[in-house]
Amino acid sequence: MNNLTSLPTLLSGLVLATLVACASTNPAAPTGAQVSDAALTNNVLATLAQQKDINPATIAVESYDGEVRLSGFAASQQEMDTAVAAARSIAGVKVVRNDMKLTEEQKK
């Protein structure tokens, strides 16, 4: 009997083919589980730009592994709070670190 056509060899081949076909391409990152840092930054920037009480030109956004850092300047505490709340509302954001400063004239 030919070794390639024996029943155990055929069954083993089918099991192996099934396992390979069902294997995940990247088990560490399931589909849709994480948003890339660049996409997260862009989503936060777009949301900041849509807020009427925020000047997005004065706020910088950086993202790493779900942590978003806001830096730059805000004209008021309200603007700062609105920016933080907007960043927190984005899917994929785990933590928002507020490193923004009030403009000098607002500190007086």
PyMOL CGO cylinders between C-alpha atoms (Angstrom):
from pymol import cmd
from pymol.cgo import CYLINDER

trace = [
    CYLINDER, 0.00, 0.00, 0.00, 1.34, 3.44, -0.92, 0.3, 1, 1, 1, 1, 1, 1,
    CYLINDER, 1.34, 3.44, -0.92, 2.26, 5.48, 2.18, 0.3, 1, 1, 1, 1, 1, 1,
    CYLINDER, 2.26, 5.48, 2.18, 0.74, 8.72, 0.79, 0.3, 1, 1, 1, 1, 1, 1,
    CYLINDER, 0.74, 8.72, 0.79, -2.72, 7.19, 0.33, 0.3, 1, 1, 1, 1, 1, 1,
    CYLINDER, -2.72, 7.19, 0.33, -3.06, 5.37, 3.65, 0.3, 1, 1, 1, 1, 1, 1,
    CYLINDER, -3.06, 5.37, 3.65, -6.04, 6.33, 5.81, 0.3, 1, 1, 1, 1, 1, 1,
    CYLINDER, -6.04, 6.33, 5.81, -4.01, 7.65, 8.79, 0.3, 1, 1, 1, 1, 1, 1,
    CYLINDER, -4.01, 7.65, 8.79, -1.89, 9.82, 6.48, 0.3, 1, 1, 1, 1, 1, 1,
    CYLINDER, -1.89, 9.82, 6.48, -4.96, 11.28, 4.78, 0.3, 1, 1, 1, 1, 1, 1,
    CYLINDER, -4.96, 11.28, 4.78, -6.67, 11.98, 8.12, 0.3, 1, 1, 1, 1, 1, 1,
    CYLINDER, -6.67, 11.98, 8.12, -3.55, 13.60, 9.54, 0.3, 1, 1, 1, 1, 1, 1,
    CYLINDER, -3.55, 13.60, 9.54, -3.29, 15.80, 6.46, 0.3, 1, 1, 1, 1, 1, 1,
    CYLINDER, -3.29, 15.80, 6.46, -6.91, 16.89, 6.74, 0.3, 1, 1, 1, 1, 1, 1,
    CYLINDER, -6.91, 16.89, 6.74, -6.55, 17.72, 10.45, 0.3, 1, 1, 1, 1, 1, 1,
    CYLINDER, -6.55, 17.72, 10.45, -3.38, 19.70, 9.77, 0.3, 1, 1, 1, 1, 1, 1,
    CYLINDER, -3.38, 19.70, 9.77, -5.00, 21.59, 6.88, 0.3, 1, 1, 1, 1, 1, 1,
    CYLINDER, -5.00, 21.59, 6.88, -8.00, 22.45, 9.08, 0.3, 1, 1, 1, 1, 1, 1,
    CYLINDER, -8.00, 22.45, 9.08, -5.80, 23.74, 11.90, 0.3, 1, 1, 1, 1, 1, 1,
    CYLINDER, -5.80, 23.74, 11.90, -3.76, 25.90, 9.57, 0.3, 1, 1, 1, 1, 1, 1,
    CYLINDER, -3.76, 25.90, 9.57, -6.87, 27.32, 7.89, 0.3, 1, 1, 1, 1, 1, 1,
    CYLINDER, -6.87, 27.32, 7.89, -8.45, 28.24, 11.24, 0.3, 1, 1, 1, 1, 1, 1,
    CYLINDER, -8.45, 28.24, 11.24, -5.32, 29.71, 12.82, 0.3, 1, 1, 1, 1, 1, 1,
    CYLINDER, -5.32, 29.71, 12.82, -5.35, 33.44, 13.59, 0.3, 1, 1, 1, 1, 1, 1,
    CYLINDER, -5.35, 33.44, 13.59, -2.82, 35.54, 11.71, 0.3, 1, 1, 1, 1, 1, 1,
    CYLINDER, -2.82, 35.54, 11.71, -1.90, 37.55, 14.82, 0.3, 1, 1, 1, 1, 1, 1,
    CYLINDER, -1.90, 37.55, 14.82, -3.22, 36.14, 18.08, 0.3, 1, 1, 1, 1, 1, 1,
    CYLINDER, -3.22, 36.14, 18.08, -1.77, 39.04, 20.11, 0.3, 1, 1, 1, 1, 1, 1,
    CYLINDER, -1.77, 39.04, 20.11, -4.03, 41.61, 18.40, 0.3, 1, 1, 1, 1, 1, 1,
    CYLINDER, -4.03, 41.61, 18.40, -7.58, 40.42, 17.76, 0.3, 1, 1, 1, 1, 1, 1,
    CYLINDER, -7.58, 40.42, 17.76, -9.44, 42.25, 15.01, 0.3, 1, 1, 1, 1, 1, 1,
    CYLINDER, -9.44, 42.25, 15.01, -10.78, 45.60, 16.15, 0.3, 1, 1, 1, 1, 1, 1,
    CYLINDER, -10.78, 45.60, 16.15, -9.29, 45.35, 19.63, 0.3, 1, 1, 1, 1, 1, 1,
    CYLINDER, -9.29, 45.35, 19.63, -6.89, 48.26, 19.30, 0.3, 1, 1, 1, 1, 1, 1,
    CYLINDER, -6.89, 48.26, 19.30, -6.81, 51.48, 17.37, 0.3, 1, 1, 1, 1, 1, 1,
    CYLINDER, -6.81, 51.48, 17.37, -3.42, 52.47, 16.03, 0.3, 1, 1, 1, 1, 1, 1,
    CYLINDER, -3.42, 52.47, 16.03, -1.67, 55.39, 17.67, 0.3, 1, 1, 1, 1, 1, 1,
    CYLINDER, -1.67, 55.39, 17.67, -1.82, 57.43, 14.47, 0.3, 1, 1, 1, 1, 1, 1,
    CYLINDER, -1.82, 57.43, 14.47, -5.56, 56.79, 14.04, 0.3, 1, 1, 1, 1, 1, 1,
    CYLINDER, -5.56, 56.79, 14.04, -6.18, 57.66, 17.69, 0.3, 1, 1, 1, 1, 1, 1,
    CYLINDER, -6.18, 57.66, 17.69, -4.28, 60.95, 17.32, 0.3, 1, 1, 1, 1, 1, 1,
    CYLINDER, -4.28, 60.95, 17.32, -6.20, 61.81, 14.14, 0.3, 1, 1, 1, 1, 1, 1,
    CYLINDER, -6.20, 61.81, 14.14, -9.55, 60.97, 15.76, 0.3, 1, 1, 1, 1, 1, 1,
    CYLINDER, -9.55, 60.97, 15.76, -8.79, 63.18, 18.77, 0.3, 1, 1, 1, 1, 1, 1,
    CYLINDER, -8.79, 63.18, 18.77, -7.61, 66.05, 16.55, 0.3, 1, 1, 1, 1, 1, 1,
    CYLINDER, -7.61, 66.05, 16.55, -10.76, 65.79, 14.42, 0.3, 1, 1, 1, 1, 1, 1,
    CYLINDER, -10.76, 65.79, 14.42, -12.97, 65.80, 17.50, 0.3, 1, 1, 1, 1, 1, 1,
    CYLINDER, -12.97, 65.80, 17.50, -11.14, 68.82, 18.95, 0.3, 1, 1, 1, 1, 1, 1,
    CYLINDER, -11.14, 68.82, 18.95, -11.62, 70.67, 15.66, 0.3, 1, 1, 1, 1, 1, 1,
    CYLINDER, -11.62, 70.67, 15.66, -15.39, 70.10, 15.89, 0.3, 1, 1, 1, 1, 1, 1,
    CYLINDER, -15.39, 70.10, 15.89, -15.68, 71.64, 19.36, 0.3, 1, 1, 1, 1, 1, 1,
    CYLINDER, -15.68, 71.64, 19.36, -16.90, 75.26, 19.22, 0.3, 1, 1, 1, 1, 1, 1,
    CYLINDER, -16.90, 75.26, 19.22, -15.14, 76.30, 22.44, 0.3, 1, 1, 1, 1, 1, 1,
    CYLINDER, -15.14, 76.30, 22.44, -11.69, 75.02, 21.48, 0.3, 1, 1, 1, 1, 1, 1,
    CYLINDER, -11.69, 75.02, 21.48, -8.89, 76.48, 19.39, 0.3, 1, 1, 1, 1, 1, 1,
    CYLINDER, -8.89, 76.48, 19.39, -7.33, 73.22, 18.09, 0.3, 1, 1, 1, 1, 1, 1,
    CYLINDER, -7.33, 73.22, 18.09, -4.36, 75.11, 16.64, 0.3, 1, 1, 1, 1, 1, 1,
    CYLINDER, -4.36, 75.11, 16.64, -3.00, 75.66, 20.16, 0.3, 1, 1, 1, 1, 1, 1,
    CYLINDER, -3.00, 75.66, 20.16, -3.35, 72.05, 21.34, 0.3, 1, 1, 1, 1, 1, 1,
    CYLINDER, -3.35, 72.05, 21.34, -0.93, 69.25, 20.42, 0.3, 1, 1, 1, 1, 1, 1,
    CYLINDER, -0.93, 69.25, 20.42, -2.02, 65.62, 20.59, 0.3, 1, 1, 1, 1, 1, 1,
    CYLINDER, -2.02, 65.62, 20.59, 0.20, 62.57, 21.00, 0.3, 1, 1, 1, 1, 1, 1,
    CYLINDER, 0.20, 62.57, 21.00, -0.92, 58.96, 21.43, 0.3, 1, 1, 1, 1, 1, 1,
    CYLINDER, -0.92, 58.96, 21.43, 0.80, 55.79, 22.56, 0.3, 1, 1, 1, 1, 1, 1,
    CYLINDER, 0.80, 55.79, 22.56, -0.87, 52.49, 23.34, 0.3, 1, 1, 1, 1, 1, 1,
    CYLINDER, -0.87, 52.49, 23.34, -4.25, 54.06, 24.12, 0.3, 1, 1, 1, 1, 1, 1,
    CYLINDER, -4.25, 54.06, 24.12, -2.79, 56.89, 26.21, 0.3, 1, 1, 1, 1, 1, 1,
    CYLINDER, -2.79, 56.89, 26.21, -3.44, 60.35, 24.80, 0.3, 1, 1, 1, 1, 1, 1,
    CYLINDER, -3.44, 60.35, 24.80, -1.34, 63.36, 25.84, 0.3, 1, 1, 1, 1, 1, 1,
    CYLINDER, -1.34, 63.36, 25.84, -2.71, 66.85, 25.32, 0.3, 1, 1, 1, 1, 1, 1,
    CYLINDER, -2.71, 66.85, 25.32, -0.19, 69.67, 25.46, 0.3, 1, 1, 1, 1, 1, 1,
    CYLINDER, -0.19, 69.67, 25.46, -0.05, 73.28, 24.39, 0.3, 1, 1, 1, 1, 1, 1,
    CYLINDER, -0.05, 73.28, 24.39, -2.16, 76.18, 25.58, 0.3, 1, 1, 1, 1, 1, 1,
    CYLINDER, -2.16, 76.18, 25.58, -5.77, 76.81, 26.48, 0.3, 1, 1, 1, 1, 1, 1,
    CYLINDER, -5.77, 76.81, 26.48, -7.38, 80.22, 26.81, 0.3, 1, 1, 1, 1, 1, 1,
    CYLINDER, -7.38, 80.22, 26.81, -9.48, 79.14, 29.79, 0.3, 1, 1, 1, 1, 1, 1,
    CYLINDER, -9.48, 79.14, 29.79, -10.02, 76.29, 32.22, 0.3, 1, 1, 1, 1, 1, 1,
    CYLINDER, -10.02, 76.29, 32.22, -13.29, 75.59, 30.39, 0.3, 1, 1, 1, 1, 1, 1,
    CYLINDER, -13.29, 75.59, 30.39, -11.42, 75.14, 27.09, 0.3, 1, 1, 1, 1, 1, 1,
    CYLINDER, -11.42, 75.14, 27.09, -8.98, 72.79, 28.80, 0.3, 1, 1, 1, 1, 1, 1,
    CYLINDER, -8.98, 72.79, 28.80, -11.80, 70.75, 30.38, 0.3, 1, 1, 1, 1, 1, 1,
    CYLINDER, -11.80, 70.75, 30.38, -13.68, 70.56, 27.08, 0.3, 1, 1, 1, 1, 1, 1,
    CYLINDER, -13.68, 70.56, 27.08, -10.56, 69.30, 25.29, 0.3, 1, 1, 1, 1, 1, 1,
    CYLINDER, -10.56, 69.30, 25.29, -9.96, 66.60, 27.90, 0.3, 1, 1, 1, 1, 1, 1,
    CYLINDER, -9.96, 66.60, 27.90, -13.61, 65.49, 27.79, 0.3, 1, 1, 1, 1, 1, 1,
    CYLINDER, -13.61, 65.49, 27.79, -13.54, 65.40, 23.97, 0.3, 1, 1, 1, 1, 1, 1,
    CYLINDER, -13.54, 65.40, 23.97, -10.40, 63.26, 23.98, 0.3, 1, 1, 1, 1, 1, 1,
    CYLINDER, -10.40, 63.26, 23.98, -11.90, 60.87, 26.54, 0.3, 1, 1, 1, 1, 1, 1,
    CYLINDER, -11.90, 60.87, 26.54, -14.96, 60.39, 24.33, 0.3, 1, 1, 1, 1, 1, 1,
    CYLINDER, -14.96, 60.39, 24.33, -12.94, 58.75, 21.55, 0.3, 1, 1, 1, 1, 1, 1,
    CYLINDER, -12.94, 58.75, 21.55, -13.16, 54.96, 21.21, 0.3, 1, 1, 1, 1, 1, 1,
    CYLINDER, -13.16, 54.96, 21.21, -9.80, 53.39, 22.00, 0.3, 1, 1, 1, 1, 1, 1,
    CYLINDER, -9.80, 53.39, 22.00, -8.65, 56.09, 24.42, 0.3, 1, 1, 1, 1, 1, 1,
    CYLINDER, -8.65, 56.09, 24.42, -7.68, 54.48, 27.72, 0.3, 1, 1, 1, 1, 1, 1,
    CYLINDER, -7.68, 54.48, 27.72, -6.14, 57.49, 29.51, 0.3, 1, 1, 1, 1, 1, 1,
    CYLINDER, -6.14, 57.49, 29.51, -5.93, 61.21, 28.81, 0.3, 1, 1, 1, 1, 1, 1,
    CYLINDER, -5.93, 61.21, 28.81, -2.91, 63.03, 30.20, 0.3, 1, 1, 1, 1, 1, 1,
    CYLINDER, -2.91, 63.03, 30.20, -3.49, 66.77, 30.40, 0.3, 1, 1, 1, 1, 1, 1,
    CYLINDER, -3.49, 66.77, 30.40, -0.23, 68.69, 30.04, 0.3, 1, 1, 1, 1, 1, 1,
    CYLINDER, -0.23, 68.69, 30.04, -1.89, 71.85, 28.71, 0.3, 1, 1, 1, 1, 1, 1,
    CYLINDER, -1.89, 71.85, 28.71, -1.12, 75.24, 30.24, 0.3, 1, 1, 1, 1, 1, 1,
    CYLINDER, -1.12, 75.24, 30.24, -3.32, 78.29, 30.56, 0.3, 1, 1, 1, 1, 1, 1,
    CYLINDER, -3.32, 78.29, 30.56, -2.20, 81.25, 28.48, 0.3, 1, 1, 1, 1, 1, 1,
    CYLINDER, -2.20, 81.25, 28.48, -0.38, 83.92, 30.49, 0.3, 1, 1, 1, 1, 1, 1,
    CYLINDER, -0.38, 83.92, 30.49, -3.21, 86.43, 30.32, 0.3, 1, 1, 1, 1, 1, 1,
    CYLINDER, -3.21, 86.43, 30.32, -5.63, 83.88, 31.84, 0.3, 1, 1, 1, 1, 1, 1,
    CYLINDER, -5.63, 83.88, 31.84, -3.35, 83.28, 34.83, 0.3, 1, 1, 1, 1, 1, 1,
    CYLINDER, -3.35, 83.28, 34.83, -3.61, 86.91, 35.99, 0.3, 1, 1, 1, 1, 1, 1,
]
cmd.load_cgo(trace, "trace")
